[in-house]
Amino acid sequence: MTWTPFLLLALAALLDVGANILLKRSDGFKHKLPAWSGIALILLAFTLLGVALKTVPLGVAYAVWGGLGIVLTALVSLRLDGLRFTTRGWVGLTLILGSVLLMHLGG
């Protein structure tokens, strides 16, 4: 089992989170630079996803990408938006990460 496709998926998830942050900062596309930068990051993220799909089944790839995206977005929101988690929230994030790991090991 090679880690390369999963590293590509992790990078795609990071790019997706960055794109979402930029799109939020574009304020509904009022600010063009963050808007277009966000679109560019999404295109790059989908490109990496496409490369990973050559060796990883779609269900596993999407679960890894989506799960990491959820966790990373939540963690970024802690810093940027002042989001606070209860114990249940932290348990939920831990379960998502555990699921991503199980998908990787089981796929």
LUMGU-176054 format. One record per atom (N, C-alpha, C): residue in one letter; x, y, z; residue number from 1; atom name. Coordinates in steps of 0.05 Angstrom, whole numbers, plus 5000, padded with zeros to 4 digits. Layout:
% LUMGU-176054
SITE  res    px    py    pz    n  atom
SITE    A     X     Y     Z  NUM    CA
...
This chain:
% LUMGU-176054
SITE  res    px    py    pz    n  atom
SITE    M  5017  4976  5000    1     N
SITE    M  5000  5000  5000    1    CA
SITE    M  5018  5025  5000    1     C
SITE    T  5013  5043  4982    2     N
SITE    T  5028  5067  4980    2    CA
SITE    T  5013  5090  4992    2     C
SITE    W  5028  5108  5004    3     N
SITE    W  5016  5131  5018    3    CA
SITE    W  5012  5155  4999    3     C
SITE    T  5024  5154  4975    4     N
SITE    T  5023  5177  4957    4    CA
SITE    T  4995  5187  4951    4     C
SITE    P  4976  5169  4943    5     N
SITE    P  4949  5179  4937    5    CA
SITE    P  4936  5192  4961    5     C
SITE    F  4942  5182  4985    6     N
SITE    F  4929  5193  5008    6    CA
SITE    F  4943  5220  5016    6     C
SITE    L  4968  5223  5010    7     N
SITE    L  4981  5249  5014    7    CA
SITE    L  4969  5269  4994    7     C
SITE    L  4963  5260  4970    8     N
SITE    L  4950  5278  4950    8    CA
SITE    L  4922  5286  4960    8     C
SITE    L  4908  5267  4972    9     N
SITE    L  4881  5273  4983    9    CA
SITE    L  4883  5292  5006    9     C
SITE    A  4903  5289  5023   10     N
SITE    A  4906  5307  5046   10    CA
SITE    A  4913  5335  5035   10     C
SITE    L  4930  5337  5015   11     N
SITE    L  4936  5363  5004   11    CA
SITE    L  4912  5375  4990   11     C
SITE    A  4896  5358  4977   12     N
SITE    A  4871  5368  4964   12    CA
SITE    A  4852  5379  4986   12     C
SITE    A  4851  5365  5009   13     N
SITE    A  4834  5375  5030   13    CA
SITE    A  4844  5402  5041   13     C
SITE    L  4870  5404  5044   14     N
SITE    L  4882  5430  5053   14    CA
SITE    L  4875  5453  5033   14     C
SITE    L  4878  5447  5007   15     N
SITE    L  4872  5467  4987   15    CA
SITE    L  4842  5474  4987   15     C
SITE    D  4825  5454  4992   16     N
SITE    D  4796  5459  4994   16    CA
SITE    D  4789  5477  5017   16     C
SITE    V  4802  5472  5040   17     N
SITE    V  4797  5490  5063   17    CA
SITE    V  4807  5518  5057   17     C
SITE    G  4831  5520  5045   18     N
SITE    G  4841  5546  5038   18    CA
SITE    G  4823  5561  5018   18     C
SITE    A  4812  5546  4999   19     N
SITE    A  4793  5558  4980   19    CA
SITE    A  4768  5568  4994   19     C
SITE    N  4758  5552  5012   20     N
SITE    N  4734  5561  5027   20    CA
SITE    N  4739  5586  5043   20     C
SITE    I  4762  5587  5056   21     N
SITE    I  4769  5611  5071   21    CA
SITE    I  4770  5636  5053   21     C
SITE    L  4783  5632  5030   22     N
SITE    L  4785  5654  5010   22    CA
SITE    L  4758  5662  5000   22     C
SITE    L  4741  5643  4994   23     N
SITE    L  4714  5649  4984   23    CA
SITE    L  4698  5664  5005   23     C
SITE    K  4701  5657  5031   24     N
SITE    K  4688  5671  5052   24    CA
SITE    K  4698  5700  5053   24     C
SITE    R  4724  5703  5050   25     N
SITE    R  4736  5730  5051   25    CA
SITE    R  4729  5747  5027   25     C
SITE    S  4720  5734  5006   26     N
SITE    S  4712  5749  4982   26    CA
SITE    S  4686  5764  4986   26     C
SITE    D  4672  5757  5007   27     N
SITE    D  4647  5771  5014   27    CA
SITE    D  4627  5770  4991   27     C
SITE    G  4621  5745  4983   28     N
SITE    G  4602  5742  4961   28    CA
SITE    G  4613  5751  4934   28     C
SITE    F  4638  5747  4930   29     N
SITE    F  4652  5755  4905   29    CA
SITE    F  4655  5785  4901   29     C
SITE    K  4651  5800  4923   30     N
SITE    K  4655  5829  4921   30    CA
SITE    K  4685  5836  4918   30     C
SITE    H  4702  5820  4931   31     N
SITE    H  4731  5823  4930   31    CA
SITE    H  4742  5802  4911   31     C
SITE    K  4751  5812  4888   32     N
SITE    K  4758  5794  4866   32    CA
SITE    K  4783  5776  4872   32     C
SITE    L  4804  5787  4884   33     N
SITE    L  4828  5771  4888   33    CA
SITE    L  4823  5746  4905   33     C
SITE    P  4811  5749  4928   34     N
SITE    P  4806  5724  4943   34    CA
SITE    P  4786  5706  4929   34     C
SITE    A  4767  5717  4915   35     N
SITE    A  4747  5700  4900   35    CA
SITE    A  4761  5683  4879   35     C
SITE    W  4777  5696  4862   36     N
SITE    W  4791  5681  4840   36    CA
SITE    W  4812  5663  4851   36     C
SITE    S  4825  5671  4873   37     N
SITE    S  4845  5654  4886   37    CA
SITE    S  4832  5629  4897   37     C
SITE    G  4809  5632  4909   38     N
SITE    G  4793  5609  4919   38    CA
SITE    G  4785  5590  4897   38     C
SITE    I  4777  5601  4874   39     N
SITE    I  4769  5584  4852   39    CA
SITE    I  4794  5569  4841   39     C
SITE    A  4817  5582  4840   40     N
SITE    A  4841  5569  4831   40    CA
SITE    A  4849  5546  4850   40     C
SITE    L  4846  5550  4876   41     N
SITE    L  4852  5529  4895   41    CA
SITE    L  4833  5505  4892   41     C
SITE    I  4808  5511  4887   42     N
SITE    I  4788  5489  4883   42    CA
SITE    I  4796  5473  4859   42     C
SITE    L  4803  5487  4837   43     N
SITE    L  4811  5472  4813   43    CA
SITE    L  4836  5455  4818   43     C
SITE    L  4855  5465  4833   44     N
SITE    L  4879  5450  4839   44    CA
SITE    L  4871  5426  4857   44     C
SITE    A  4853  5430  4876   45     N
SITE    A  4845  5409  4894   45    CA
SITE    A  4831  5386  4878   45     C
SITE    F  4814  5394  4859   46     N
SITE    F  4801  5373  4843   46    CA
SITE    F  4821  5359  4825   46     C
SITE    T  4841  5373  4816   47     N
SITE    T  4862  5360  4800   47    CA
SITE    T  4876  5339  4817   47     C
SITE    L  4883  5345  4841   48     N
SITE    L  4896  5326  4859   48    CA
SITE    L  4878  5302  4865   48     C
SITE    L  4852  5308  4869   49     N
SITE    L  4833  5287  4873   49    CA
SITE    L  4832  5268  4849   49     C
SITE    G  4832  5280  4825   50     N
SITE    G  4831  5264  4801   50    CA
SITE    G  4856  5246  4799   50     C
SITE    V  4879  5256  4806   51     N
SITE    V  4903  5239  4805   51    CA
SITE    V  4901  5216  4826   51     C
SITE    A  4891  5223  4850   52     N
SITE    A  4889  5202  4870   52    CA
SITE    A  4869  5181  4862   52     C
SITE    L  4848  5188  4847   53     N
SITE    L  4828  5169  4839   53    CA
SITE    L  4838  5148  4820   53     C
SITE    K  4862  5152  4809   54     N
SITE    K  4874  5131  4792   54    CA
SITE    K  4880  5106  4808   54     C
SITE    T  4884  5109  4834   55     N
SITE    T  4891  5085  4850   55    CA
SITE    T  4874  5081  4874   55     C
SITE    V  4857  5100  4882   56     N
SITE    V  4840  5098  4905   56    CA
SITE    V  4811  5097  4896   56     C
SITE    P  4795  5079  4907   57     N
SITE    P  4767  5078  4900   57    CA
SITE    P  4753  5104  4907   57     C
SITE    L  4733  5112  4891   58     N
SITE    L  4719  5137  4895   58    CA
SITE    L  4708  5141  4923   58     C
SITE    G  4695  5120  4933   59     N
SITE    G  4683  5122  4960   59    CA
SITE    G  4704  5127  4982   59     C
SITE    V  4726  5114  4980   60     N
SITE    V  4748  5118  5000   60    CA
SITE    V  4760  5146  4996   60     C
SITE    A  4765  5154  4971   61     N
SITE    A  4777  5180  4966   61    CA
SITE    A  4760  5203  4976   61     C
SITE    Y  4734  5201  4970   62     N
SITE    Y  4716  5222  4977   62    CA
SITE    Y  4712  5223  5008   62     C
SITE    A  4712  5200  5021   63     N
SITE    A  4710  5199  5050   63    CA
SITE    A  4734  5212  5063   63     C
SITE    V  4758  5206  5053   64     N
SITE    V  4782  5217  5064   64    CA
SITE    V  4783  5247  5059   64     C
SITE    W  4778  5255  5034   65     N
SITE    W  4778  5284  5028   65    CA
SITE    W  4757  5299  5044   65     C
SITE    G  4733  5289  5045   66     N
SITE    G  4712  5302  5059   66    CA
SITE    G  4716  5303  5089   66     C
SITE    G  4725  5280  5100   67     N
SITE    G  4729  5279  5129   67    CA
SITE    G  4751  5298  5138   67     C
SITE    L  4774  5297  5123   68     N
SITE    L  4795  5316  5130   68    CA
SITE    L  4787  5345  5126   68     C
SITE    G  4771  5350  5105   69     N
SITE    G  4761  5377  5101   69    CA
SITE    G  4744  5387  5124   69     C
SITE    I  4726  5370  5134   70     N
SITE    I  4709  5377  5157   70    CA
SITE    I  4726  5383  5181   70     C
SITE    V  4745  5366  5187   71     N
SITE    V  4761  5369  5211   71    CA
SITE    V  4778  5394  5209   71     C
SITE    L  4792  5398  5186   72     N
SITE    L  4809  5421  5182   72    CA
SITE    L  4793  5447  5183   72     C
SITE    T  4770  5447  5170   73     N
SITE    T  4753  5471  5170   73    CA
SITE    T  4745  5478  5199   73     C
SITE    A  4737  5458  5214   74     N
SITE    A  4729  5463  5242   74    CA
SITE    A  4752  5474  5258   74     C
SITE    L  4776  5463  5254   75     N
SITE    L  4800  5473  5269   75    CA
SITE    L  4807  5501  5260   75     C
SITE    V  4805  5507  5235   76     N
SITE    V  4811  5534  5226   76    CA
SITE    V  4790  5554  5237   76     C
SITE    S  4765  5544  5239   77     N
SITE    S  4744  5562  5250   77    CA
SITE    S  4748  5568  5279   77     C
SITE    L  4762  5550  5293   78     N
SITE    L  4769  5556  5321   78    CA
SITE    L  4785  5581  5322   78     C
SITE    R  4804  5584  5304   79     N
SITE    R  4823  5606  5304   79    CA
SITE    R  4811  5631  5291   79     C
SITE    L  4799  5628  5268   80     N
SITE    L  4790  5651  5252   80    CA
SITE    L  4763  5662  5261   80     C
SITE    D  4745  5644  5268   81     N
SITE    D  4717  5652  5274   81    CA
SITE    D  4710  5651  5304   81     C
SITE    G  4729  5642  5320   82     N
SITE    G  4723  5640  5349   82    CA
SITE    G  4704  5618  5356   82     C
SITE    L  4702  5598  5338   83     N
SITE    L  4684  5575  5343   83    CA
SITE    L  4694  5560  5368   83     C
SITE    R  4675  5551  5384   84     N
SITE    R  4681  5536  5409   84    CA
SITE    R  4667  5509  5407   84     C
SITE    F  4681  5488  5416   85     N
SITE    F  4670  5462  5416   85    CA
SITE    F  4664  5453  5444   85     C
SITE    T  4642  5438  5447   86     N
SITE    T  4637  5424  5472   86    CA
SITE    T  4653  5398  5471   86     C
SITE    T  4652  5383  5493   87     N
SITE    T  4665  5357  5493   87    CA
SITE    T  4653  5339  5471   87     C
SITE    R  4627  5341  5467   88     N
SITE    R  4615  5325  5445   88    CA
SITE    R  4626  5333  5418   88     C
SITE    G  4631  5358  5414   89     N
SITE    G  4642  5367  5388   89    CA
SITE    G  4670  5356  5384   89     C
SITE    W  4686  5356  5405   90     N
SITE    W  4713  5345  5402   90    CA
SITE    W  4712  5315  5397   90     C
SITE    V  4693  5301  5411   91     N
SITE    V  4690  5272  5406   91    CA
SITE    V  4682  5268  5377   91     C
SITE    G  4664  5284  5367   92     N
SITE    G  4655  5282  5339   92    CA
SITE    G  4678  5285  5319   92     C
SITE    L  4695  5305  5324   93     N
SITE    L  4718  5309  5306   93    CA
SITE    L  4738  5285  5308   93     C
SITE    T  4741  5275  5332   94     N
SITE    T  4758  5251  5336   94    CA
SITE    T  4747  5227  5321   94     C
SITE    L  4721  5223  5322   95     N
SITE    L  4708  5201  5308   95    CA
SITE    L  4712  5204  5278   95     C
SITE    I  4709  5229  5268   96     N
SITE    I  4714  5233  5239   96    CA
SITE    I  4742  5225  5231   96     C
SITE    L  4761  5235  5247   97     N
SITE    L  4789  5228  5241   97    CA
SITE    L  4794  5197  5243   97     C
SITE    G  4782  5185  5262   98     N
SITE    G  4784  5156  5265   98    CA
SITE    G  4772  5142  5241   98     C
SITE    S  4749  5152  5231   99     N
SITE    S  4736  5140  5208   99    CA
SITE    S  4754  5143  5183   99     C
SITE    V  4766  5166  5180  100     N
SITE    V  4784  5171  5157  100    CA
SITE    V  4807  5151  5158  100     C
SITE    L  4818  5147  5182  101     N
SITE    L  4840  5128  5185  101    CA
SITE    L  4831  5099  5178  101     C
SITE    L  4808  5092  5188  102     N
SITE    L  4797  5065  5182  102    CA
SITE    L  4792  5062  5152  102     C
SITE    M  4782  5082  5139  103     N
SITE    M  4777  5081  5110  103    CA
SITE    M  4804  5077  5096  103     C
SITE    H  4824  5090  5105  104     N
SITE    H  4851  5087  5092  104    CA
SITE    H  4861  5059  5096  104     C
SITE    L  4860  5050  5120  105     N
SITE    L  4871  5023  5127  105    CA
SITE    L  4855  5001  5114  105     C
SITE    G  4828  5005  5113  106     N
SITE    G  4811  4985  5102  106    CA
SITE    G  4809  4985  5072  106     C
SITE    G  4817  5008  5059  107     N
SITE    G  4815  5010  5030  107    CA
SITE    G  4840  5001  5018  107     C
